[in-house]
Amino acid sequence: MGDPTEIFLKRKLEQKYEWIKPYSDRVVNSQKEINGFPGWYKRYIEQTTGKKITNLKVEMLFVSYKNENLFKVDSAHTLIDE
């Protein structure tokens, strides 16, 4: 899994991504940083809430809106499950 920022920039800029590639280390996370994110996020949530976090699950939900301001989950993709 790569950095979402890098994926977005490559998709948006296509061949022009090469123009910013020399500067990408300033905005794109390394694999080491990506791998360390779940542990950092657990600690951050613990410090913010004052509660011990024993497991962490982060999902990206794709939704659509229905009548009466309700929404329906069309699909879900698990980003972190530890």
mmCIF file of the N, C-alpha and C atoms, coordinates in Angstrom:
data_MODEL
# 
_entry.id   MODEL 
# 
loop_
_atom_site.group_PDB 
_atom_site.id 
_atom_site.type_symbol 
_atom_site.label_atom_id 
_atom_site.label_alt_id 
_atom_site.label_comp_id 
_atom_site.label_asym_id 
_atom_site.label_entity_id 
_atom_site.label_seq_id 
_atom_site.pdbx_PDB_ins_code 
_atom_site.Cartn_x 
_atom_site.Cartn_y 
_atom_site.Cartn_z 
_atom_site.occupancy 
_atom_site.B_iso_or_equiv 
_atom_site.pdbx_formal_charge 
_atom_site.auth_seq_id 
_atom_site.auth_comp_id 
_atom_site.auth_asym_id 
_atom_site.auth_atom_id 
_atom_site.pdbx_PDB_model_num 
ATOM 1   N N  . MET A 1 1  ? 0.856   -1.183 0.000   1.00 0.00 ? 1  MET A N  1 
ATOM 2   C CA . MET A 1 1  ? 0.000   0.000  0.000   1.00 0.00 ? 1  MET A CA 1 
ATOM 3   C C  . MET A 1 1  ? 0.892   1.233  0.000   1.00 0.00 ? 1  MET A C  1 
ATOM 4   N N  . GLY A 1 2  ? 0.626   2.145  -0.898  1.00 0.00 ? 2  GLY A N  1 
ATOM 5   C CA . GLY A 1 2  ? 1.419   3.357  -0.982  1.00 0.00 ? 2  GLY A CA 1 
ATOM 6   C C  . GLY A 1 2  ? 0.757   4.521  -0.282  1.00 0.00 ? 2  GLY A C  1 
ATOM 7   N N  . ASP A 1 3  ? 1.437   5.629  -0.312  1.00 0.00 ? 3  ASP A N  1 
ATOM 8   C CA . ASP A 1 3  ? 0.916   6.855  0.292   1.00 0.00 ? 3  ASP A CA 1 
ATOM 9   C C  . ASP A 1 3  ? -0.263  7.362  -0.535  1.00 0.00 ? 3  ASP A C  1 
ATOM 10  N N  . PRO A 1 4  ? -1.406  7.638  0.088   1.00 0.00 ? 4  PRO A N  1 
ATOM 11  C CA . PRO A 1 4  ? -2.569  8.140  -0.648  1.00 0.00 ? 4  PRO A CA 1 
ATOM 12  C C  . PRO A 1 4  ? -2.280  9.440  -1.396  1.00 0.00 ? 4  PRO A C  1 
ATOM 13  N N  . THR A 1 5  ? -1.418  10.280 -0.844  1.00 0.00 ? 5  THR A N  1 
ATOM 14  C CA . THR A 1 5  ? -1.071  11.537 -1.517  1.00 0.00 ? 5  THR A CA 1 
ATOM 15  C C  . THR A 1 5  ? -0.329  11.252 -2.814  1.00 0.00 ? 5  THR A C  1 
ATOM 16  N N  . GLU A 1 6  ? 0.601   10.330 -2.764  1.00 0.00 ? 6  GLU A N  1 
ATOM 17  C CA . GLU A 1 6  ? 1.355   9.972  -3.966  1.00 0.00 ? 6  GLU A CA 1 
ATOM 18  C C  . GLU A 1 6  ? 0.439   9.362  -5.026  1.00 0.00 ? 6  GLU A C  1 
ATOM 19  N N  . ILE A 1 7  ? -0.445  8.473  -4.611  1.00 0.00 ? 7  ILE A N  1 
ATOM 20  C CA . ILE A 1 7  ? -1.394  7.849  -5.539  1.00 0.00 ? 7  ILE A CA 1 
ATOM 21  C C  . ILE A 1 7  ? -2.260  8.915  -6.204  1.00 0.00 ? 7  ILE A C  1 
ATOM 22  N N  . PHE A 1 8  ? -2.780  9.853  -5.398  1.00 0.00 ? 8  PHE A N  1 
ATOM 23  C CA . PHE A 1 8  ? -3.607  10.932 -5.928  1.00 0.00 ? 8  PHE A CA 1 
ATOM 24  C C  . PHE A 1 8  ? -2.837  11.782 -6.928  1.00 0.00 ? 8  PHE A C  1 
ATOM 25  N N  . LEU A 1 9  ? -1.621  12.194 -6.555  1.00 0.00 ? 9  LEU A N  1 
ATOM 26  C CA . LEU A 1 9  ? -0.830  13.051 -7.436  1.00 0.00 ? 9  LEU A CA 1 
ATOM 27  C C  . LEU A 1 9  ? -0.488  12.359 -8.751  1.00 0.00 ? 9  LEU A C  1 
ATOM 28  N N  . LYS A 1 10 ? -0.131  11.090 -8.678  1.00 0.00 ? 10 LYS A N  1 
ATOM 29  C CA . LYS A 1 10 ? 0.192   10.350 -9.910  1.00 0.00 ? 10 LYS A CA 1 
ATOM 30  C C  . LYS A 1 10 ? -1.022  10.233 -10.815 1.00 0.00 ? 10 LYS A C  1 
ATOM 31  N N  . ARG A 1 11 ? -2.191  9.984  -10.213 1.00 0.00 ? 11 ARG A N  1 
ATOM 32  C CA . ARG A 1 11 ? -3.414  9.855  -11.001 1.00 0.00 ? 11 ARG A CA 1 
ATOM 33  C C  . ARG A 1 11 ? -3.800  11.202 -11.618 1.00 0.00 ? 11 ARG A C  1 
ATOM 34  N N  . LYS A 1 12 ? -3.678  12.254 -10.835 1.00 0.00 ? 12 LYS A N  1 
ATOM 35  C CA . LYS A 1 12 ? -4.096  13.582 -11.290 1.00 0.00 ? 12 LYS A CA 1 
ATOM 36  C C  . LYS A 1 12 ? -3.130  14.166 -12.325 1.00 0.00 ? 12 LYS A C  1 
ATOM 37  N N  . LEU A 1 13 ? -1.831  14.028 -12.062 1.00 0.00 ? 13 LEU A N  1 
ATOM 38  C CA . LEU A 1 13 ? -0.827  14.660 -12.916 1.00 0.00 ? 13 LEU A CA 1 
ATOM 39  C C  . LEU A 1 13 ? -0.354  13.791 -14.072 1.00 0.00 ? 13 LEU A C  1 
ATOM 40  N N  . GLU A 1 14 ? -0.562  12.490 -13.965 1.00 0.00 ? 14 GLU A N  1 
ATOM 41  C CA . GLU A 1 14 ? -0.111  11.526 -14.971 1.00 0.00 ? 14 GLU A CA 1 
ATOM 42  C C  . GLU A 1 14 ? 1.373   11.726 -15.283 1.00 0.00 ? 14 GLU A C  1 
ATOM 43  N N  . GLN A 1 15 ? 1.733   11.981 -16.551 1.00 0.00 ? 15 GLN A N  1 
ATOM 44  C CA . GLN A 1 15 ? 3.145   12.125 -16.918 1.00 0.00 ? 15 GLN A CA 1 
ATOM 45  C C  . GLN A 1 15 ? 3.798   13.341 -16.269 1.00 0.00 ? 15 GLN A C  1 
ATOM 46  N N  . LYS A 1 16 ? 3.031   14.345 -15.943 1.00 0.00 ? 16 LYS A N  1 
ATOM 47  C CA . LYS A 1 16 ? 3.583   15.556 -15.333 1.00 0.00 ? 16 LYS A CA 1 
ATOM 48  C C  . LYS A 1 16 ? 4.061   15.321 -13.899 1.00 0.00 ? 16 LYS A C  1 
ATOM 49  N N  . TYR A 1 17 ? 3.734   14.154 -13.325 1.00 0.00 ? 17 TYR A N  1 
ATOM 50  C CA . TYR A 1 17 ? 4.214   13.828 -11.991 1.00 0.00 ? 17 TYR A CA 1 
ATOM 51  C C  . TYR A 1 17 ? 5.739   13.872 -11.944 1.00 0.00 ? 17 TYR A C  1 
ATOM 52  N N  . GLU A 1 18 ? 6.366   13.535 -13.043 1.00 0.00 ? 18 GLU A N  1 
ATOM 53  C CA . GLU A 1 18 ? 7.831   13.554 -13.115 1.00 0.00 ? 18 GLU A CA 1 
ATOM 54  C C  . GLU A 1 18 ? 8.390   14.938 -12.787 1.00 0.00 ? 18 GLU A C  1 
ATOM 55  N N  . TRP A 1 19 ? 7.627   15.990 -13.069 1.00 0.00 ? 19 TRP A N  1 
ATOM 56  C CA . TRP A 1 19 ? 8.079   17.362 -12.788 1.00 0.00 ? 19 TRP A CA 1 
ATOM 57  C C  . TRP A 1 19 ? 8.240   17.604 -11.291 1.00 0.00 ? 19 TRP A C  1 
ATOM 58  N N  . ILE A 1 20 ? 7.360   17.004 -10.487 1.00 0.00 ? 20 ILE A N  1 
ATOM 59  C CA . ILE A 1 20 ? 7.428   17.246 -9.040  1.00 0.00 ? 20 ILE A CA 1 
ATOM 60  C C  . ILE A 1 20 ? 8.128   16.125 -8.289  1.00 0.00 ? 20 ILE A C  1 
ATOM 61  N N  . LYS A 1 21 ? 8.468   15.044 -8.979  1.00 0.00 ? 21 LYS A N  1 
ATOM 62  C CA . LYS A 1 21 ? 9.090   13.900 -8.326  1.00 0.00 ? 21 LYS A CA 1 
ATOM 63  C C  . LYS A 1 21 ? 10.315  14.279 -7.487  1.00 0.00 ? 21 LYS A C  1 
ATOM 64  N N  . PRO A 1 22 ? 11.185  15.196 -7.949  1.00 0.00 ? 22 PRO A N  1 
ATOM 65  C CA . PRO A 1 22 ? 12.338  15.551 -7.104  1.00 0.00 ? 22 PRO A CA 1 
ATOM 66  C C  . PRO A 1 22 ? 11.948  16.160 -5.748  1.00 0.00 ? 22 PRO A C  1 
ATOM 67  N N  . TYR A 1 23 ? 10.736  16.653 -5.635  1.00 0.00 ? 23 TYR A N  1 
ATOM 68  C CA . TYR A 1 23 ? 10.269  17.296 -4.397  1.00 0.00 ? 23 TYR A CA 1 
ATOM 69  C C  . TYR A 1 23 ? 9.281   16.427 -3.622  1.00 0.00 ? 23 TYR A C  1 
ATOM 70  N N  . SER A 1 24 ? 8.974   15.247 -4.144  1.00 0.00 ? 24 SER A N  1 
ATOM 71  C CA . SER A 1 24 ? 7.926   14.418 -3.547  1.00 0.00 ? 24 SER A CA 1 
ATOM 72  C C  . SER A 1 24 ? 8.245   13.973 -2.125  1.00 0.00 ? 24 SER A C  1 
ATOM 73  N N  . ASP A 1 25 ? 9.532   13.872 -1.776  1.00 0.00 ? 25 ASP A N  1 
ATOM 74  C CA . ASP A 1 25 ? 9.865   13.433 -0.420  1.00 0.00 ? 25 ASP A CA 1 
ATOM 75  C C  . ASP A 1 25 ? 9.406   14.424 0.634   1.00 0.00 ? 25 ASP A C  1 
ATOM 76  N N  . ARG A 1 26 ? 9.043   15.617 0.226   1.00 0.00 ? 26 ARG A N  1 
ATOM 77  C CA . ARG A 1 26 ? 8.549   16.620 1.182   1.00 0.00 ? 26 ARG A CA 1 
ATOM 78  C C  . ARG A 1 26 ? 7.065   16.468 1.479   1.00 0.00 ? 26 ARG A C  1 
ATOM 79  N N  . VAL A 1 27 ? 6.332   15.786 0.597   1.00 0.00 ? 27 VAL A N  1 
ATOM 80  C CA . VAL A 1 27 ? 4.889   15.640 0.803   1.00 0.00 ? 27 VAL A CA 1 
ATOM 81  C C  . VAL A 1 27 ? 4.418   14.194 0.826   1.00 0.00 ? 27 VAL A C  1 
ATOM 82  N N  . VAL A 1 28 ? 5.254   13.258 0.395   1.00 0.00 ? 28 VAL A N  1 
ATOM 83  C CA . VAL A 1 28 ? 4.872   11.853 0.321   1.00 0.00 ? 28 VAL A CA 1 
ATOM 84  C C  . VAL A 1 28 ? 5.548   11.092 1.469   1.00 0.00 ? 28 VAL A C  1 
ATOM 85  N N  . ASN A 1 29 ? 4.788   10.247 2.133   1.00 0.00 ? 29 ASN A N  1 
ATOM 86  C CA . ASN A 1 29 ? 5.309   9.443  3.233   1.00 0.00 ? 29 ASN A CA 1 
ATOM 87  C C  . ASN A 1 29 ? 6.091   8.248  2.704   1.00 0.00 ? 29 ASN A C  1 
ATOM 88  N N  . SER A 1 30 ? 7.158   7.893  3.401   1.00 0.00 ? 30 SER A N  1 
ATOM 89  C CA . SER A 1 30 ? 7.939   6.704  3.054   1.00 0.00 ? 30 SER A CA 1 
ATOM 90  C C  . SER A 1 30 ? 7.189   5.463  3.531   1.00 0.00 ? 30 SER A C  1 
ATOM 91  N N  . GLN A 1 31 ? 7.608   4.290  3.070   1.00 0.00 ? 31 GLN A N  1 
ATOM 92  C CA . GLN A 1 31 ? 6.973   3.047  3.502   1.00 0.00 ? 31 GLN A CA 1 
ATOM 93  C C  . GLN A 1 31 ? 7.131   2.862  5.005   1.00 0.00 ? 31 GLN A C  1 
ATOM 94  N N  . LYS A 1 32 ? 8.257   3.275  5.560   1.00 0.00 ? 32 LYS A N  1 
ATOM 95  C CA . LYS A 1 32 ? 8.476   3.187  7.009   1.00 0.00 ? 32 LYS A CA 1 
ATOM 96  C C  . LYS A 1 32 ? 7.455   4.039  7.759   1.00 0.00 ? 32 LYS A C  1 
ATOM 97  N N  . GLU A 1 33 ? 7.194   5.244  7.260   1.00 0.00 ? 33 GLU A N  1 
ATOM 98  C CA . GLU A 1 33 ? 6.205   6.122  7.897   1.00 0.00 ? 33 GLU A CA 1 
ATOM 99  C C  . GLU A 1 33 ? 4.797   5.544  7.774   1.00 0.00 ? 33 GLU A C  1 
ATOM 100 N N  . ILE A 1 34 ? 4.492   4.968  6.613   1.00 0.00 ? 34 ILE A N  1 
ATOM 101 C CA . ILE A 1 34 ? 3.171   4.357  6.408   1.00 0.00 ? 34 ILE A CA 1 
ATOM 102 C C  . ILE A 1 34 ? 2.984   3.181  7.366   1.00 0.00 ? 34 ILE A C  1 
ATOM 103 N N  . ASN A 1 35 ? 4.009   2.345  7.488   1.00 0.00 ? 35 ASN A N  1 
ATOM 104 C CA . ASN A 1 35 ? 3.920   1.186  8.389   1.00 0.00 ? 35 ASN A CA 1 
ATOM 105 C C  . ASN A 1 35 ? 3.793   1.603  9.853   1.00 0.00 ? 35 ASN A C  1 
ATOM 106 N N  . GLY A 1 36 ? 4.372   2.733  10.228  1.00 0.00 ? 36 GLY A N  1 
ATOM 107 C CA . GLY A 1 36 ? 4.302   3.208  11.602  1.00 0.00 ? 36 GLY A CA 1 
ATOM 108 C C  . GLY A 1 36 ? 3.025   3.946  11.948  1.00 0.00 ? 36 GLY A C  1 
ATOM 109 N N  . PHE A 1 37 ? 2.205   4.253  10.949  1.00 0.00 ? 37 PHE A N  1 
ATOM 110 C CA . PHE A 1 37 ? 0.998   5.044  11.197  1.00 0.00 ? 37 PHE A CA 1 
ATOM 111 C C  . PHE A 1 37 ? 0.010   4.389  12.166  1.00 0.00 ? 37 PHE A C  1 
ATOM 112 N N  . PRO A 1 38 ? -0.331  3.093  12.019  1.00 0.00 ? 38 PRO A N  1 
ATOM 113 C CA . PRO A 1 38 ? -1.311  2.523  12.950  1.00 0.00 ? 38 PRO A CA 1 
ATOM 114 C C  . PRO A 1 38 ? -0.907  2.650  14.418  1.00 0.00 ? 38 PRO A C  1 
ATOM 115 N N  . GLY A 1 39 ? 0.346   2.398  14.731  1.00 0.00 ? 39 GLY A N  1 
ATOM 116 C CA . GLY A 1 39 ? 0.807   2.546  16.117  1.00 0.00 ? 39 GLY A CA 1 
ATOM 117 C C  . GLY A 1 39 ? 0.712   3.981  16.590  1.00 0.00 ? 39 GLY A C  1 
ATOM 118 N N  . TRP A 1 40 ? 1.111   4.910  15.729  1.00 0.00 ? 40 TRP A N  1 
ATOM 119 C CA . TRP A 1 40 ? 1.024   6.333  16.075  1.00 0.00 ? 40 TRP A CA 1 
ATOM 120 C C  . TRP A 1 40 ? -0.432  6.728  16.293  1.00 0.00 ? 40 TRP A C  1 
ATOM 121 N N  . TYR A 1 41 ? -1.316  6.252  15.414  1.00 0.00 ? 41 TYR A N  1 
ATOM 122 C CA . TYR A 1 41 ? -2.724  6.628  15.502  1.00 0.00 ? 41 TYR A CA 1 
ATOM 123 C C  . TYR A 1 41 ? -3.356  6.086  16.781  1.00 0.00 ? 41 TYR A C  1 
ATOM 124 N N  . LYS A 1 42 ? -3.001  4.849  17.165  1.00 0.00 ? 42 LYS A N  1 
ATOM 125 C CA . LYS A 1 42 ? -3.502  4.296  18.430  1.00 0.00 ? 42 LYS A CA 1 
ATOM 126 C C  . LYS A 1 42 ? -3.078  5.176  19.599  1.00 0.00 ? 42 LYS A C  1 
ATOM 127 N N  . ARG A 1 43 ? -1.797  5.544  19.634  1.00 0.00 ? 43 ARG A N  1 
ATOM 128 C CA . ARG A 1 43 ? -1.304  6.393  20.729  1.00 0.00 ? 43 ARG A CA 1 
ATOM 129 C C  . ARG A 1 43 ? -2.004  7.744  20.721  1.00 0.00 ? 43 ARG A C  1 
ATOM 130 N N  . TYR A 1 44 ? -2.216  8.314  19.546  1.00 0.00 ? 44 TYR A N  1 
ATOM 131 C CA . TYR A 1 44 ? -2.893  9.608  19.428  1.00 0.00 ? 44 TYR A CA 1 
ATOM 132 C C  . TYR A 1 44 ? -4.316  9.531  19.978  1.00 0.00 ? 44 TYR A C  1 
ATOM 133 N N  . ILE A 1 45 ? -5.052  8.480  19.609  1.00 0.00 ? 45 ILE A N  1 
ATOM 134 C CA . ILE A 1 45 ? -6.426  8.314  20.094  1.00 0.00 ? 45 ILE A CA 1 
ATOM 135 C C  . ILE A 1 45 ? -6.427  8.120  21.607  1.00 0.00 ? 45 ILE A C  1 
ATOM 136 N N  . GLU A 1 46 ? -5.465  7.340  22.119  1.00 0.00 ? 46 GLU A N  1 
ATOM 137 C CA . GLU A 1 46 ? -5.378  7.142  23.568  1.00 0.00 ? 46 GLU A CA 1 
ATOM 138 C C  . GLU A 1 46 ? -5.142  8.460  24.293  1.00 0.00 ? 46 GLU A C  1 
ATOM 139 N N  . GLN A 1 47 ? -4.219  9.261  23.791  1.00 0.00 ? 47 GLN A N  1 
ATOM 140 C CA . GLN A 1 47 ? -3.928  10.546 24.427  1.00 0.00 ? 47 GLN A CA 1 
ATOM 141 C C  . GLN A 1 47 ? -5.113  11.500 24.322  1.00 0.00 ? 47 GLN A C  1 
ATOM 142 N N  . THR A 1 48 ? -5.821  11.447 23.209  1.00 0.00 ? 48 THR A N  1 
ATOM 143 C CA . THR A 1 48 ? -6.950  12.354 23.000  1.00 0.00 ? 48 THR A CA 1 
ATOM 144 C C  . THR A 1 48 ? -8.154  11.971 23.851  1.00 0.00 ? 48 THR A C  1 
ATOM 145 N N  . THR A 1 49 ? -8.424  10.669 23.955  1.00 0.00 ? 49 THR A N  1 
ATOM 146 C CA . THR A 1 49 ? -9.624  10.219 24.667  1.00 0.00 ? 49 THR A CA 1 
ATOM 147 C C  . THR A 1 49 ? -9.357  9.819  26.111  1.00 0.00 ? 49 THR A C  1 
ATOM 148 N N  . GLY A 1 50 ? -8.082  9.530  26.446  1.00 0.00 ? 50 GLY A N  1 
ATOM 149 C CA . GLY A 1 50 ? -7.766  9.053  27.781  1.00 0.00 ? 50 GLY A CA 1 
ATOM 150 C C  . GLY A 1 50 ? -8.153  7.606  27.995  1.00 0.00 ? 50 GLY A C  1 
ATOM 151 N N  . LYS A 1 51 ? -8.415  6.868  26.903  1.00 0.00 ? 51 LYS A N  1 
ATOM 152 C CA . LYS A 1 51 ? -8.806  5.457  26.993  1.00 0.00 ? 51 LYS A CA 1 
ATOM 153 C C  . LYS A 1 51 ? -7.769  4.593  26.288  1.00 0.00 ? 51 LYS A C  1 
ATOM 154 N N  . LYS A 1 52 ? -7.560  3.388  26.810  1.00 0.00 ? 52 LYS A N  1 
ATOM 155 C CA . LYS A 1 52 ? -6.628  2.441  26.217  1.00 0.00 ? 52 LYS A CA 1 
ATOM 156 C C  . LYS A 1 52 ? -7.239  1.856  24.942  1.00 0.00 ? 52 LYS A C  1 
ATOM 157 N N  . ILE A 1 53 ? -6.499  1.904  23.856  1.00 0.00 ? 53 ILE A N  1 
ATOM 158 C CA . ILE A 1 53 ? -6.950  1.347  22.584  1.00 0.00 ? 53 ILE A CA 1 
ATOM 159 C C  . ILE A 1 53 ? -6.263  -0.002 22.394  1.00 0.00 ? 53 ILE A C  1 
ATOM 160 N N  . THR A 1 54 ? -7.055  -1.078 22.344  1.00 0.00 ? 54 THR A N  1 
ATOM 161 C CA . THR A 1 54 ? -6.483  -2.416 22.202  1.00 0.00 ? 54 THR A CA 1 
ATOM 162 C C  . THR A 1 54 ? -6.510  -2.909 20.759  1.00 0.00 ? 54 THR A C  1 
ATOM 163 N N  . ASN A 1 55 ? -7.443  -2.415 19.966  1.00 0.00 ? 55 ASN A N  1 
ATOM 164 C CA . ASN A 1 55 ? -7.459  -2.756 18.545  1.00 0.00 ? 55 ASN A CA 1 
ATOM 165 C C  . ASN A 1 55 ? -7.925  -1.538 17.744  1.00 0.00 ? 55 ASN A C  1 
ATOM 166 N N  . LEU A 1 56 ? -7.574  -1.553 16.486  1.00 0.00 ? 56 LEU A N  1 
ATOM 167 C CA . LEU A 1 56 ? -7.873  -0.408 15.628  1.00 0.00 ? 56 LEU A CA 1 
ATOM 168 C C  . LEU A 1 56 ? -8.339  -0.906 14.282  1.00 0.00 ? 56 LEU A C  1 
ATOM 169 N N  . LYS A 1 57 ? -9.482  -0.405 13.840  1.00 0.00 ? 57 LYS A N  1 
ATOM 170 C CA . LYS A 1 57 ? -9.992  -0.732 12.517  1.00 0.00 ? 57 LYS A CA 1 
ATOM 171 C C  . LYS A 1 57 ? -10.444 0.564  11.864  1.00 0.00 ? 57 LYS A C  1 
ATOM 172 N N  . VAL A 1 58 ? -9.905  0.825  10.689  1.00 0.00 ? 58 VAL A N  1 
ATOM 173 C CA . VAL A 1 58 ? -10.267 2.012  9.929   1.00 0.00 ? 58 VAL A CA 1 
ATOM 174 C C  . VAL A 1 58 ? -10.799 1.553  8.584   1.00 0.00 ? 58 VAL A C  1 
ATOM 175 N N  . GLU A 1 59 ? -12.006 1.960  8.262   1.00 0.00 ? 59 GLU A N  1 
ATOM 176 C CA . GLU A 1 59 ? -12.617 1.590  6.989   1.00 0.00 ? 59 GLU A CA 1 
ATOM 177 C C  . GLU A 1 59 ? -12.965 2.838  6.190   1.00 0.00 ? 59 GLU A C  1 
ATOM 178 N N  . MET A 1 60 ? -12.850 2.727  4.882   1.00 0.00 ? 60 MET A N  1 
ATOM 179 C CA . MET A 1 60 ? -13.292 3.789  3.994   1.00 0.00 ? 60 MET A CA 1 
ATOM 180 C C  . MET A 1 60 ? -14.643 3.336  3.434   1.00 0.00 ? 60 MET A C  1 
ATOM 181 N N  . LEU A 1 61 ? -15.649 4.146  3.683   1.00 0.00 ? 61 LEU A N  1 
ATOM 182 C CA . LEU A 1 61 ? -17.004 3.820  3.235   1.00 0.00 ? 61 LEU A CA 1 
ATOM 183 C C  . LEU A 1 61 ? -17.367 4.658  2.023   1.00 0.00 ? 61 LEU A C  1 
ATOM 184 N N  . PHE A 1 62 ? -17.943 4.005  1.029   1.00 0.00 ? 62 PHE A N  1 
ATOM 185 C CA . PHE A 1 62 ? -18.488 4.707  -0.128  1.00 0.00 ? 62 PHE A CA 1 
ATOM 186 C C  . PHE A 1 62 ? -19.996 4.675  0.037   1.00 0.00 ? 62 PHE A C  1 
ATOM 187 N N  . VAL A 1 63 ? -20.608 5.851  0.071   1.00 0.00 ? 63 VAL A N  1 
ATOM 188 C CA . VAL A 1 63 ? -22.029 5.940  0.374   1.00 0.00 ? 63 VAL A CA 1 
ATOM 189 C C  . VAL A 1 63 ? -22.776 6.710  -0.704  1.00 0.00 ? 63 VAL A C  1 
ATOM 190 N N  . SER A 1 64 ? -24.083 6.506  -0.726  1.00 0.00 ? 64 SER A N  1 
ATOM 191 C CA . SER A 1 64 ? -24.964 7.307  -1.566  1.00 0.00 ? 64 SER A CA 1 
ATOM 192 C C  . SER A 1 64 ? -26.127 7.778  -0.694  1.00 0.00 ? 64 SER A C  1 
ATOM 193 N N  . TYR A 1 65 ? -26.663 8.925  -1.051  1.00 0.00 ? 65 TYR A N  1 
ATOM 194 C CA . TYR A 1 65 ? -27.752 9.494  -0.276  1.00 0.00 ? 65 TYR A CA 1 
ATOM 195 C C  . TYR A 1 65 ? -29.093 9.034  -0.806  1.00 0.00 ? 65 TYR A C  1 
ATOM 196 N N  . LYS A 1 66 ? -30.013 8.811  0.137   1.00 0.00 ? 66 LYS A N  1 
ATOM 197 C CA . LYS A 1 66 ? -31.362 8.401  -0.201  1.00 0.00 ? 66 LYS A CA 1 
ATOM 198 C C  . LYS A 1 66 ? -32.316 9.511  0.246   1.00 0.00 ? 66 LYS A C  1 
ATOM 199 N N  . ASN A 1 67 ? -33.571 9.253  0.131   1.00 0.00 ? 67 ASN A N  1 
ATOM 200 C CA . ASN A 1 67 ? -34.583 10.199 0.578   1.00 0.00 ? 67 ASN A CA 1 
ATOM 201 C C  . ASN A 1 67 ? -34.487 10.444 2.080   1.00 0.00 ? 67 ASN A C  1 
ATOM 202 N N  . GLU A 1 68 ? -35.038 11.557 2.534   1.00 0.00 ? 68 GLU A N  1 
ATOM 203 C CA . GLU A 1 68 ? -35.116 11.921 3.954   1.00 0.00 ? 68 GLU A CA 1 
ATOM 204 C C  . GLU A 1 68 ? -33.739 12.031 4.609   1.00 0.00 ? 68 GLU A C  1 
ATOM 205 N N  . ASN A 1 69 ? -32.735 12.463 3.856   1.00 0.00 ? 69 ASN A N  1 
ATOM 206 C CA . ASN A 1 69 ? -31.369 12.672 4.349   1.00 0.00 ? 69 ASN A CA 1 
ATOM 207 C C  . ASN A 1 69 ? -30.726 11.412 4.932   1.00 0.00 ? 69 ASN A C  1 
ATOM 208 N N  . LEU A 1 70 ? -31.137 10.262 4.453   1.00 0.00 ? 70 LEU A N  1 
ATOM 209 C CA . LEU A 1 70 ? -30.523 9.003  4.864   1.00 0.00 ? 70 LEU A CA 1 
ATOM 210 C C  . LEU A 1 70 ? -29.449 8.636  3.843   1.00 0.00 ? 70 LEU A C  1 
ATOM 211 N N  . PHE A 1 71 ? -28.492 7.837  4.273   1.00 0.00 ? 71 PHE A N  1 
ATOM 212 C CA . PHE A 1 71 ? -27.511 7.378  3.309   1.00 0.00 ? 71 PHE A CA 1 
ATOM 213 C C  . PHE A 1 71 ? -27.385 5.866  3.371   1.00 0.00 ? 71 PHE A C  1 
ATOM 214 N N  . LYS A 1 72 ? -26.891 5.298  2.283   1.00 0.00 ? 72 LYS A N  1 
ATOM 215 C CA . LYS A 1 72 ? -26.721 3.865  2.146   1.00 0.00 ? 72 LYS A CA 1 
ATOM 216 C C  . LYS A 1 72 ? -25.246 3.586  1.883   1.00 0.00 ? 72 LYS A C  1 
ATOM 217 N N  . VAL A 1 73 ? -24.669 2.615  2.586   1.00 0.00 ? 73 VAL A N  1 
ATOM 218 C CA . VAL A 1 73 ? -23.285 2.223  2.350   1.00 0.00 ? 73 VAL A CA 1 
ATOM 219 C C  . VAL A 1 73 ? -23.266 1.329  1.113   1.00 0.00 ? 73 VAL A C  1 
ATOM 220 N N  . ASP A 1 74 ? -22.589 1.813  0.067   1.00 0.00 ? 74 ASP A N  1 
ATOM 221 C CA . ASP A 1 74 ? -22.493 1.050  -1.177  1.00 0.00 ? 74 ASP A CA 1 
ATOM 222 C C  . ASP A 1 74 ? -21.364 0.028  -1.128  1.00 0.00 ? 74 ASP A C  1 
ATOM 223 N N  . SER A 1 75 ? -20.260 0.406  -0.516  1.00 0.00 ? 75 SER A N  1 
ATOM 224 C CA . SER A 1 75 ? -19.145 -0.524 -0.357  1.00 0.00 ? 75 SER A CA 1 
ATOM 225 C C  . SER A 1 75 ? -18.227 -0.009 0.747   1.00 0.00 ? 75 SER A C  1 
ATOM 226 N N  . ALA A 1 76 ? -17.408 -0.917 1.262   1.00 0.00 ? 76 ALA A N  1 
ATOM 227 C CA . ALA A 1 76 ? -16.462 -0.565 2.319   1.00 0.00 ? 76 ALA A CA 1 
ATOM 228 C C  . ALA A 1 76 ? -15.118 -1.194 1.993   1.00 0.00 ? 76 ALA A C  1 
ATOM 229 N N  . HIS A 1 77 ? -14.056 -0.476 2.331   1.00 0.00 ? 77 HIS A N  1 
ATOM 230 C CA . HIS A 1 77 ? -12.696 -0.970 2.102   1.00 0.00 ? 77 HIS A CA 1 
ATOM 231 C C  . HIS A 1 77 ? -11.926 -0.776 3.414   1.00 0.00 ? 77 HIS A C  1 
ATOM 232 N N  . THR A 1 78 ? -11.392 -1.856 3.952   1.00 0.00 ? 78 THR A N  1 
ATOM 233 C CA . THR A 1 78 ? -10.648 -1.787 5.207   1.00 0.00 ? 78 THR A CA 1 
ATOM 234 C C  . THR A 1 78 ? -9.246  -1.267 4.931   1.00 0.00 ? 78 THR A C  1 
ATOM 235 N N  . LEU A 1 79 ? -8.878  -0.178 5.608   1.00 0.00 ? 79 LEU A N  1 
ATOM 236 C CA . LEU A 1 79 ? -7.540  0.406  5.461   1.00 0.00 ? 79 LEU A CA 1 
ATOM 237 C C  . LEU A 1 79 ? -6.588  -0.124 6.520   1.00 0.00 ? 79 LEU A C  1 
ATOM 238 N N  . ILE A 1 80 ? -7.075  -0.252 7.754   1.00 0.00 ? 80 ILE A N  1 
ATOM 239 C CA . ILE A 1 80 ? -6.260  -0.747 8.877   1.00 0.00 ? 80 ILE A CA 1 
ATOM 240 C C  . ILE A 1 80 ? -7.138  -1.689 9.691   1.00 0.00 ? 80 ILE A C  1 
ATOM 241 N N  . ASP A 1 81 ? -6.589  -2.834 10.057  1.00 0.00 ? 81 ASP A N  1 
ATOM 242 C CA . ASP A 1 81 ? -7.306  -3.770 10.933  1.00 0.00 ? 81 ASP A CA 1 
ATOM 243 C C  . ASP A 1 81 ? -6.263  -4.462 11.804  1.00 0.00 ? 81 ASP A C  1 
ATOM 244 N N  . GLU A 1 82 ? -6.058  -3.914 12.988  1.00 0.00 ? 82 GLU A N  1 
ATOM 245 C CA . GLU A 1 82 ? -5.054  -4.460 13.918  1.00 0.00 ? 82 GLU A CA 1 
ATOM 246 C C  . GLU A 1 82 ? -5.674  -4.685 15.274  1.00 0.00 ? 82 GLU A C  1 
# 
